[in-house]
Amino acid sequence: MFVNDEVGTLEEVGLFGPPGMETYLTQFYPPEVSLCFGQFDVFGAQKEFNGLVGLLGQLGVVVLDMKDAFVQTLGPPSISGAELVSSLVDKVKQSPHSTGEPDVGTLAHLLDLDAKMYGSEDKAIAMNAALSLIPELPLGNIFFARDQANVLFDTCFLSNMKYPIRQPEVAVIKAALEKMGYKKFVQITDGTFEGGDGMVMKGAAYIGSGMRTSPAAVAQIAGCLQDQGKLTYMVTIPDQGGWHENMEVMHLDTFGMPVSQSHYYGCIPVLQQCTTKNMLSGEDETFMAHLMGKGFNICGIPVDEQKNYAANMMGVKPGVVVAPSDYNPETTASLINDGITVHSAKLIHLTQAVGATHCMGLQTQKV
C-alpha cells in the first residue's frame, strides 16, 4: 500500500459492496442512528455500485473486492437462511430505535442474490449474519470504504469511529485487507478518527478535525508520520450549529478536494471557517491562506452543490476525476472549463447515505 498524493494516478482501490441486507436494514432506524439522510432503493444502489466498479475498471484502476475477501474469512453458519431472515426481522422490530418493519420477501431476495454472487447460500448466510445479525446495529454504511481506514504514504491507519453503528466496520475492513495480504496497520487509539478526514497533498498529510475526528487522533497520526519524516497539518472544521449541518461537512473530503497540483475545489463559505495547524511547529493560519500558499487556485463549489456531494470526487489521474456530476452542473462546468476531465458516476440512491465516490474507495495504491 502506498498513497503519495491525492492528486496522483490511482492504480488500486478497495471497495466493499455491493450494498445488501445491511444497507436495507439500516434504513429502518432514524437518521441520528443510521447516519443516512433519507430512504433509498437498495437494488438501485446495487446497480449504482456496480456501475462505479465498471467505470473504474474502464479507467484502468484495479478494484479490490473487499466484501468478497471478508466472506473468505468466515466459517460455516450455524443457522439456515430462513432463520437468518426471521431473526433479522425480529431484531429490527424489537429495537427501541426502529422506525418500521423489514419486508421478508426483500430480505430473502437479497440473500438469494448474495448466494449467487458468492457461490453458495452458506457463504451468503455467514456474511449477512456477520454484517447485520451479530452486530448490535446493521453495518449499512460499510460501503463507504474510505472511512474505516486510510492509507497515508505507506501506512494504513485504522479508524476509531465515533458512532456505534460504524464502529464494528473497522474490524471487518481490517480482516478483508489482511486476507488480501496487507500487513502494515496503525490502529488509532487516541480520540476518534475516520478515514474521510485524511488526505495527502503536496508531500504532507492533512487531517480534518471536526464532527468525526478529534485533535487527539490527529496528534497520534502526526507522531507516527513524524517518525517517518512526514509533516502533518490539522484542519479544524468548526461546529456548524446542529447535527444535520455538521453531517454535511463531517469529513475534510465532503467540502474540498484537490483535482490537480494547481486547482483545489471547495465550498468557500466552509473553507473560510477552517484553520490549519502545523503539528510540528504549532503554527496556525487560515486554511484558505494555507492552500494558496501551497500554490493552489481555489475554485468555488456552490453551497447547494457541496451539500449534494460535489466535492466528494475521486481523482484517478492528475486532472481526471470520477464525480457525481450529473446533478452538480455548476461544479461540473467549472471543472471542464479548467481542463479537468470529469467522468460521471450515477449515485442518486447511494448519496442518501451521505457520501459519494471519494467516500466509497479505500485508495491503496496512488502515485
Helices and strands as residue ranges (DSSP letters): E 2-3, E 10-15, H 21-26, H 31-34, H 42-58, E 62-65, H 66-71, H 81-94, H 104-118, H 121-128, I 129-133, E 149-152, E 155-158, H 169-179, E 185-187, G 195-197, E 198-201, E 204-209, H 215-226, E 232-236, H 243-247, G 252-254, E 256-258, E 263-266, H 268-271, E 275-278, E 284-286, H 287-293, E 297-300, H 303-306, E 314-317, E 320-323, H 329-337, E 341-344, G 350-353, H 357-360, E 362-366
